[in-house]
Amino acid sequence: MKRFTSAMLSLLIVAAVVCSGGGAKAATPQDYVLYYQTSGPNAGKFTKETAGTSVVDGYDGSATPSVDFMTLTLNNFQFESNFNGGLTIPAGVTIVLEGSNNSIVSNNSLNNGTTAFGIHAHGALTFSGSGALTVNAADASTTSNGIYMQAGNLIVEDGTITANAGASLSSCGIYMASGYSITVSGGVLNGVGNGTGSTSYGVRVPGGSVSVTNTGKLTGKTIGTATGQNAFSVFPDPSNPSLIAKGRTNPNSGPLSDAKWLGGKFLSLDDEPYMYAELWGPDYVPGGDDDGDGGGDGGGDGGGDGGGSAPEEEEERKTSPDTPPPIVAVLYDVQKTGDTFSFKTLIANARGSMPGATVTVKLNESYSTTVTIGEDGVGFGTIDAPGYAWDTAHISARPNLPGAVAVGVKYSIFSDGRVVRK
């Protein structure tokens, strides 16, 4: 009995020591924004202001800098600010995540600004490590960004990072400065916007690009009441077949169906908002947590229209985490001129561009054509449908490869020739 009691006491002491490190700061929100310094007399330390003269102690063990101060390891690090910002970091820092309880929060209870952020990076930022980090930005009257990249590229090599923006007229889970890019080569990066005015973005990359490779996964989600809601506003190269696009029109209902491409612009349609979408790297294997947003499939039938076989395809993906995703083709830039439908297609789930492979495209099962994928990874084709007068069309595409599945999409056809996915 004494041995058992001693063991339990030791566990309690260890727990108390762990909670008294960085966790102590989380219990009491602080009246300042936290700054990490990489140069000057306080390099490798946190301060209360940009100049770095007022040092903040108490995070030994939960935040450990490297010798050159450019790598910061967070191990169940927790910080909450009563100001409108959480953590500000200089350019070129790598954050290594350890433990599953890392969090950076701004609540703006002191109402010291009309904008808010969780993390503000002044330049390139890299995440690695197997841990998890949640970033929450406060509500604000004008703008709120979970992760705000003032400049530089955002790179995720490993770990799970979720950036939640607060309710605001303009709200972005992850906001990139114009011309910079996001690369996710491993781990998961989630962006959640919560707009109340004109714009809400899960992930916004104006003028930059997105690369999701290897086992990486990028998700975007929007909530709130904004008139323009976009899971993603990004421009990945539509000829890149390594991206597997999945989405739905409500973040908490319906299975993931094949996401939309339109004229090379991916999931940024104010008139047809996508509430939730994912990009997968070619080696990402979906498991039971495909949704990424914790919302689950909801059991409903909303957002699962996706045309044809998308729900069955999703079920097939979930049968075994060891089963690679089936090969599918994505249709985009569908247009109608007179009696002729034109379109572009790519093999989205392939391990490479697969030039020379063919895709069979069918219109209402009555008309069909075979398209060859070019050296750039894109196939261009047309289908002649003399006298076609319906206001809707069902177009399906299936790669002529072992293990491929057909994906069908329904379109609305307007008198001016516009063809819009339903």
C-alpha positions in Angstrom: 0.0 0.0 0.0 2.8 2.4 0.9 4.5 1.6 -2.5 1.2 2.4 -4.3 0.7 5.6 -2.4 4.3 6.7 -3.1 3.9 6.0 -6.8 0.7 8.0 -6.9 2.2 10.9 -5.0 5.1 10.9 -7.5 2.7 11.1 -10.4 0.9 14.0 -8.8 4.1 15.8 -8.2 5.2 15.3 -11.8 1.8 16.5 -13.0 2.0 19.6 -10.8 5.5 20.4 -12.2 4.3 20.1 -15.8 1.3 22.3 -15.2 3.3 24.9 -13.4 5.5 25.6 -16.4 4.0 27.2 -19.5 0.6 26.0 -18.4 0.5 28.5 -15.6 0.4 31.3 -18.1 -2.7 29.8 -19.8 -4.7 30.0 -16.5 -4.4 33.8 -16.4 -4.6 35.6 -19.7 -1.9 38.3 -20.0 -2.2 42.0 -20.8 0.3 42.0 -23.6 1.2 40.5 -27.0 4.0 38.0 -26.8 7.1 38.7 -29.0 9.8 36.1 -29.7 13.2 37.6 -30.2 15.9 36.2 -32.5 18.5 39.0 -32.1 19.7 41.5 -29.6 20.4 41.1 -25.9 17.2 39.1 -25.4 17.6 36.7 -28.3 15.9 33.4 -27.6 13.5 35.0 -25.1 9.9 36.3 -25.1 9.3 40.0 -24.5 6.2 42.2 -24.1 7.1 44.6 -27.0 8.9 44.6 -30.3 11.9 46.4 -28.9 12.5 43.4 -26.7 13.4 45.2 -23.4 10.7 43.7 -21.1 11.4 40.0 -20.8 8.6 37.5 -20.0 9.8 34.6 -17.9 8.0 31.4 -16.9 8.1 29.3 -20.1 11.2 27.3 -19.4 10.5 23.7 -20.5 7.6 24.5 -22.7 9.4 26.8 -25.1 13.1 26.0 -25.9 15.2 28.0 -28.4 18.0 26.6 -30.5 21.6 27.8 -30.2 21.1 30.2 -33.1 17.6 31.2 -31.8 16.0 30.5 -35.2 14.3 27.3 -34.1 11.8 27.4 -31.3 10.5 24.1 -29.8 7.1 24.2 -28.2 6.1 21.4 -25.8 2.6 21.9 -24.6 3.2 25.6 -24.7 0.1 27.8 -23.8 -0.4 31.5 -24.0 -3.5 33.7 -24.0 -3.5 37.5 -24.4 -6.2 40.0 -23.4 -4.9 42.1 -26.3 -5.8 41.8 -30.0 -2.7 39.7 -30.8 -1.2 36.4 -29.5 2.4 35.8 -30.7 4.6 37.8 -33.0 7.7 36.2 -34.5 10.4 37.5 -36.9 11.2 36.1 -40.3 12.9 32.8 -40.8 11.8 31.0 -37.6 11.1 27.2 -37.5 8.6 26.1 -34.8 9.0 22.5 -33.7 5.8 21.1 -32.1 5.9 18.6 -29.3 2.9 17.5 -27.3 -0.8 17.8 -28.3 -1.7 20.8 -26.1 0.1 23.8 -27.7 -2.1 26.8 -28.0 -1.8 30.5 -28.8 -4.9 32.7 -28.2 -5.9 36.3 -28.4 -9.2 37.3 -26.9 -9.0 41.2 -27.1 -11.0 41.6 -23.9 -9.3 44.9 -23.5 -10.5 46.0 -26.9 -7.2 47.6 -27.9 -7.6 47.2 -31.6 -10.0 46.9 -34.5 -7.9 44.0 -36.0 -6.9 40.7 -34.4 -4.5 37.8 -35.0 -3.3 34.6 -33.3 0.2 34.5 -34.8 1.8 37.4 -36.7 4.8 36.3 -38.7 7.0 39.1 -40.2 8.5 36.7 -42.7 8.9 33.0 -43.7 7.6 30.5 -41.1 8.1 26.8 -40.9 6.3 24.2 -38.8 7.7 20.8 -38.0 7.5 18.1 -35.3 4.8 15.6 -34.5 2.8 17.7 -32.0 -0.3 19.8 -32.5 -0.9 23.6 -32.2 -4.2 25.5 -32.0 -4.2 29.2 -32.9 -7.3 31.3 -32.0 -7.6 34.9 -33.0 -10.0 37.2 -31.2 -13.2 38.7 -32.7 -12.6 42.1 -34.1 -14.6 44.9 -35.8 -12.7 45.0 -39.1 -10.3 42.0 -39.7 -9.3 38.8 -37.8 -6.6 36.4 -39.0 -5.7 33.1 -37.3 -2.2 33.1 -38.8 -1.2 36.4 -40.5 1.8 36.1 -42.8 3.0 39.7 -43.3 5.6 38.4 -45.7 7.4 35.2 -46.6 6.2 31.6 -47.4 4.5 29.3 -44.9 5.9 25.8 -44.8 4.5 22.8 -42.9 6.7 19.7 -42.8 4.9 17.8 -40.0 2.5 18.3 -37.1 -1.1 19.4 -37.0 -1.7 23.2 -37.1 -5.2 24.7 -36.8 -5.7 28.4 -37.2 -9.1 29.8 -36.2 -10.0 33.4 -37.1 -12.4 35.4 -35.0 -15.7 36.8 -36.0 -15.0 39.9 -38.1 -16.1 41.8 -41.2 -13.2 40.2 -43.0 -11.9 36.9 -41.5 -9.2 34.5 -42.6 -8.0 31.4 -40.9 -4.7 31.7 -42.7 -3.8 34.9 -44.5 -0.8 35.2 -46.8 0.7 38.4 -48.1 0.4 38.9 -51.8 2.8 36.8 -53.9 3.8 34.3 -51.2 3.0 30.6 -51.1 2.0 27.7 -48.8 3.8 24.4 -49.0 2.5 21.3 -47.0 4.8 18.3 -47.4 3.7 16.5 -44.3 1.3 16.9 -41.4 -2.0 18.8 -41.6 -2.7 22.6 -41.9 -6.2 23.7 -41.2 -7.6 27.2 -41.7 -11.0 28.4 -40.4 -12.6 31.8 -41.3 -15.5 33.3 -39.5 -16.6 36.3 -41.5 -19.6 38.5 -40.6 -19.3 41.0 -43.5 -18.2 40.6 -47.1 -15.5 38.0 -46.9 -14.6 34.8 -45.1 -11.7 32.6 -46.1 -10.4 29.4 -44.6 -7.1 29.9 -46.5 -6.3 33.0 -48.6 -3.3 33.1 -50.8 -3.6 36.2 -53.1 -1.2 36.1 -56.0 0.7 33.1 -54.6 0.5 29.4 -55.0 -0.1 26.3 -52.9 1.8 23.0 -53.0 0.6 20.0 -51.2 3.0 17.1 -51.6 4.0 13.7 -50.1 1.7 13.0 -47.1 0.6 16.6 -46.6 -3.0 17.8 -46.2 -4.4 21.3 -46.3 -8.0 22.1 -45.3 -10.1 25.2 -45.5 -13.4 25.9 -43.7 -15.7 28.9 -43.4 -18.4 29.6 -40.8 -20.2 32.8 -39.9 -22.6 34.9 -42.0 -20.3 36.6 -44.6 -21.8 37.1 -48.1 -18.6 35.8 -49.7 -17.4 32.5 -48.2 -14.5 30.5 -49.6 -12.8 27.5 -48.1 -9.8 28.3 -50.3 -8.8 31.3 -52.4 -5.7 29.9 -53.9 -4.3 29.2 -57.3 -2.5 25.9 -57.4 -1.4 24.8 -60.8 -4.4 23.1 -62.3 -2.0 20.9 -64.4 -0.6 19.4 -61.2 -2.2 15.9 -60.8 -0.7 15.3 -57.4 -3.4 17.4 -55.7 -6.6 15.5 -54.7 -9.4 17.9 -54.2 -12.4 17.2 -52.0 -15.0 19.5 -50.7 -18.6 20.1 -49.7 -21.0 23.1 -49.5 -21.6 22.9 -45.8 -18.8 22.3 -43.3 -20.8 19.9 -41.2 -23.0 17.9 -43.5 -22.7 15.3 -46.2 -19.7 13.3 -47.3 -16.8 14.9 -49.1 -17.3 15.0 -52.8 -15.1 16.1 -55.6 -14.3 19.8 -55.4 -14.7 22.3 -58.2 -12.2 23.8 -60.5 -13.3 26.7 -62.7 -11.1 28.3 -65.2 -8.0 27.5 -63.3 -9.3 29.3 -60.2 -9.8 26.8 -57.4 -12.6 27.0 -54.8 -12.9 30.8 -54.8 -16.5 31.4 -56.0 -18.5 34.1 -54.3 -21.6 33.1 -56.1 -21.2 29.4 -55.2 -19.3 29.3 -51.9 -17.6 26.2 -50.8 -17.8 25.9 -47.1 -15.3 23.1 -46.6 -12.6 21.6 -48.8 -9.4 19.7 -48.6 -6.2 19.3 -50.7 -4.3 16.0 -50.3 -0.7 15.2 -51.3 -0.3 12.1 -53.5 0.9 9.9 -50.6 -1.8 11.0 -48.1 -4.0 8.1 -47.0 -7.4 9.1 -45.7 -8.5 7.5 -42.5 -11.4 8.0 -40.1 -10.6 11.7 -39.7 -11.0 12.6 -43.4 -13.0 15.7 -42.6 -10.1 17.4 -40.7 -12.5 19.9 -39.1 -13.9 17.6 -36.4 -17.4 18.2 -37.7 -17.9 14.7 -39.0 -20.1 13.8 -42.0 -23.2 14.9 -40.0 -25.2 12.1 -41.4 -27.1 14.5 -43.7 -27.5 14.6 -47.4 -26.3 18.2 -47.9 -23.2 19.0 -49.8 -22.9 15.4 -51.1 -24.4 16.1 -54.5 -21.0 16.0 -56.2 -22.6 14.1 -59.0 -22.6 10.4 -59.6 -20.3 8.3 -57.6 -18.6 10.7 -55.2 -20.3 9.5 -52.0 -19.5 5.8 -52.9 -15.9 6.8 -53.7 -15.6 8.4 -50.2 -16.9 5.3 -48.6 -14.4 3.2 -50.5 -11.6 5.4 -49.2 -12.6 4.8 -45.6 -12.7 1.0 -45.8 -9.0 0.6 -45.1 -6.4 3.2 -44.2 -3.8 1.0 -46.0 -5.7 1.2 -49.3 -4.3 3.9 -51.6 -6.9 6.4 -52.9 -8.5 5.3 -56.2 -7.6 7.1 -59.4 -10.1 9.6 -60.5 -10.2 12.4 -63.1 -11.2 16.0 -62.4 -13.2 18.1 -64.9 -12.8 21.8 -65.0 -13.3 24.9 -67.3 -16.4 23.3 -68.9 -17.9 25.5 -71.5 -20.6 25.3 -74.2 -20.5 27.0 -77.6 -23.4 26.2 -79.8 -23.8 22.4 -79.8 -20.2 21.8 -78.6 -19.1 21.2 -75.0 -15.4 21.8 -74.3 -13.5 21.0 -71.1 -10.2 20.3 -69.5 -9.4 17.3 -67.3 -6.5 15.9 -65.2 -5.9 12.7 -63.4 -6.1 14.0 -59.8 -5.0 11.0 -57.8 -2.1 9.8 -59.9 1.5 9.6 -58.7 2.8 12.0 -61.3 1.4 13.8 -64.3 0.9 10.6 -66.3 1.2 12.1 -69.8 -0.2 9.8 -72.5 -2.9 8.3 -70.2 -6.4 8.6 -71.5 -9.7 9.6 -69.9 -13.2 8.7 -71.1 -15.6 11.6 -70.8 -19.4 11.0 -71.2 -22.2 13.5 -71.6 -25.6 12.2 -70.2 -24.3 8.7 -71.2 -25.4 9.6 -74.8 -22.2 11.2 -76.1 -18.7 10.4 -75.3 -15.1 11.1 -76.2 -11.6 10.0 -75.2 -9.0 12.5 -74.1 -5.3 12.0 -73.9 -3.4 13.7 -71.0 -0.6 15.9 -72.4 2.9 16.4 -71.3 1.7 19.3 -69.0 -0.6 16.9 -67.2 -3.8 18.3 -68.7 -6.1 16.9 -71.3 -8.4 19.1 -73.5 -11.4 17.7 -75.2 -14.7 18.5 -76.9 -18.1 16.7 -77.2 -20.4 17.5 -80.0 -24.1 17.2 -79.0 -26.2 18.4 -82.0 -29.5 19.9 -80.9 -28.7 19.7 -77.2 -31.5 21.8 -75.5 -31.6 20.7 -71.9 -30.8 23.2 -69.1 -28.8 20.6 -67.2 -26.1 18.2 -68.1 -24.4 15.2 -66.4 -20.8 14.8 -67.4 -18.6 12.0 -66.1 -14.9 11.2 -66.4 -13.0 8.0 -65.9 -9.3 7.4 -66.4 -8.6 4.3 -68.5 -6.3 2.9 -65.8 -6.5 0.0 -63.4 -8.1 0.9 -60.1 -9.8 4.0 -61.6 -13.3 5.1 -60.8 -15.8 7.3 -62.6 -16.8 10.7 -61.2 -19.9 12.4 -62.4 -20.8 16.1 -62.1 -24.1 17.9 -62.8 -24.0 21.2 -64.5 -26.6 24.0 -65.1 -26.5 25.3 -68.7 -27.6 28.9 -69.3 -28.8 30.6 -72.5 -25.7 32.7 -72.7 -23.5 29.5 -72.9 -22.3 29.5 -69.3 -21.9 26.1 -67.7 -21.9 26.1 -63.9 -21.6 23.1 -61.6 -24.8 22.5 -59.6 
